[in-house]
Amino acid sequence: MKKTAFHFAFFSILVWGAAFSDTLALEARDKQLITDLLLALKVSYAKVNDYSATMRLESFEDEYRLQNQKMWFKKPGYLRLEQLGPFKKGAVLVILPDGSIKGHLGGLLSFVVVSIDADDENMYGVTQDSALNSDYDRIIDIALGLRDRVISYSINTEFINNKTRLVLDTTYNGRITRMRLLIDPGTLFIVGLERYSKGKLIHKISWFDIQTNKGIRASRFAL
């Protein structure tokens, strides 16, 4: 997907407007700016029929835990996750449009196909996110659902790892006190998610090598 004049104009308005919200209680206008950004992500994502990406998930809570995985997604609800390690290396999880979930659990069970319940521990990674929430549309919906809990925010551009990123930075009351969404301004894809608790970074998720609309076949999701 290419950058458009709409994207540049839209971001100029958002960054300008957000500069005034940092020290004030959120008003309807401020919440609307967050909504506008997240809905722009959904509009861009609606043009994507399938995508693949490599994901790096890190937890900095009681002990450092690392999970690398490859994901494939195809609308209307196909998802495949392959664990690259070190967390549950070799495990494979597949979600189908009818809601059924199957997988290889790795280790001695690497070649056995098992059915998995939505609340099974194998559905969760090191950041305690369910595989059901791995798709971009679901991530955006979760962020939209948190709007009324936001107590302050900023929307800015940052230069991160030699790349320009649009960053939605929000704070909350609760266990998670801050969240940052890092967005590629050209594709409007989320490429990073960070969660903080009382000033400490506890979860970090990064997306790499994102490829869209490659014509992924349904057979990719067979076990």
N, C-alpha and C positions, 0 to 999 in steps of 0.2 A: 504494500500500500504506500502511496506517495503522499508527501506533505501537500497541503492545500492552503489557499489563501484564507479559507474559513478557519482552519486550525490556528494560524498565526493571529488573526484578528480576535478569535475567541480567547486565546491564551493571554493576549494583551489586556483584554477587559478583566479577566479573572485575576491576574497578578496585580493589576492596578487596584481593583476593588478589595482584594484580600489584605492589602497593606494597612488598611484602616481598622481591621477587625481584631488585631492581636490583643489589645488591651481593653476591649469593650465586651460586654456580655453579648452573646449571639442574639441577633434579631432575625426577623423573617428574611430580610434582604441577604444577610450573611449565610443563612441556611440555603437560600436559593442558589448562591454561588457554588456551594458544595454540590448541590443537586445538579446544577447545569454541567459541571465537570464530569460527574459520574454518569449522567445520561449521555454525554458526548462519547464516553467510552463505550456505552452500550450500543449507540448508533453505529460506531465504527466496527464494533465486534459483530454486529448483525450481518455484515458483509462477508464474514468468514464462515465457510462451511466446514472446514477442518483445519487442524493445526497440530504441530508436534513441537516439543521443546525439551530441553534438559533442565532439570530443577535441582537446586542445591538448598537443602533445608538444614538450618542450624539452631540448636537450642543451647542457651547459655544459662540455664537455670541451675539446679543443684550440681550438675556436672556437664561438661561440654559433650554434645552428641551431634553427629553429622550423618546426614542422609542424602545420597545422590540418587536421582531417579530419572528415567526417560518416560515421557508421557506422550500419548497420542489421543486426540479428541476428534470426534466426528459427529456432527449434528445428525439426528435429534437426540443424542444421549449415549453415544458409544464412548467409553473411556478405557484406556489401557495404561497401566503403570508398571514399569519394570524397575526393580530395585538394583542399583549398581554398586551399593555398598557405601560404608561398612554396615549400615543398619539393614538387617534382613536381606543381605546380598543374595540375589538369585530368585527372590520371591516375585511373583507376577500377579497382578490383580486386574480383572476385567469387569466393567459394568456395562450392561446392555440396556437398550431403550425400554425394555419391558420391566426394568427395575431389578432383574436378577443379577447376582454378583457371584463370580467364580474366580478361582485363583490357584496358583502353585505357591505353596508356603515356603519353599526353599529348604535347604538342608536335606535330610533324608526323604522329605516329601516333595522334592523338586519336580518329580514327574507325575505326581498324583494331582488330579483336578478335584477340587473340593468346592462345595457351595458355602458361601459366607453370608452371615447376617449383617444388616446395616450397622448394628451396634457392636460387632465383633472387634476385639482388640487389634486384629490384623487390618482393620480399616483406618487405623490411626498411625501417623508418623511421629517423628521426634518432636515436632511442634504442637502435637495434640490436635492437628487438623484432620478431619475425616476426608477420605478419598472422595466422598460425595460432594465436598466443597472445593474440589481441585479445579473445576472449570472456571474460566474467566467470568462468565455470566453470573455464576453463583458468588464469586468473590465480590463482584460489583454490587450484587443485591445485598450482601451482608453489610457492605460499607454504607449503602443507602439506608439500611435499617438502623444504623447507628447514629444517624443525623441528629436526632432529638437529644442524644446524650452528649453531644459535643459541647465543651465549655470554652474552647478557644481553637483557633486554627490559623494556618497560613497556606497560601498557594504560591510557590515560587519556582524559579528555574535554578538548578544547581548543576555544576560540572562535576560528575562522579565517574571515576575510572576512565577519564578522557572522553566522556560522552555527556551531552547535554540531557538533563532529565527534568521533567516537570514533577514537582513534589507536593503532594497534599499531606500536610502535617496537622494532625488533630489530637487534642487532649481530652481526657474523660475523667470522671470520678469512678473508681472501681479498681478491680485487680489490674486490668490493663489501663494504664494512665496516659499512654501516648501511642499513636500509630502513625507510621509514615508509608504512603504509597508512592513508589517511584514509577513514573510513566514515560515511555518513549514518546516524545512529542510528534514524531513523524507518523507512527503507526497507531498511536493511542492504545498501545498494549501495556499492561502492567508488567514491569520487569523486576520489581522488587517490593517486598513488604517487610516492614520492621515493626515489632511490638516492644513496648517498654513497660516496666512496672516500677514505680517510684524512682524514676530516673535511670534504671538499669535496663540495658538491652537484653531481652530474654528470648526472642525469636527473630530469625532472619530467613526470608525465603527469596531466592533469586532465580530468574528464568533466563536461559541462554539459548542461542541457536534456534530462535523461534522461526518456524516455517509455516506459512499459511496457504490454504487452497491448493494443496498438492494432489488432490484427488485420492486421498487415503481410502482404501477399499474396506468394506465391512469384514473381509476375511482377516484383516489385521487384528481384529478383536476376538478371533476364535482361539480356543485353547485345545 
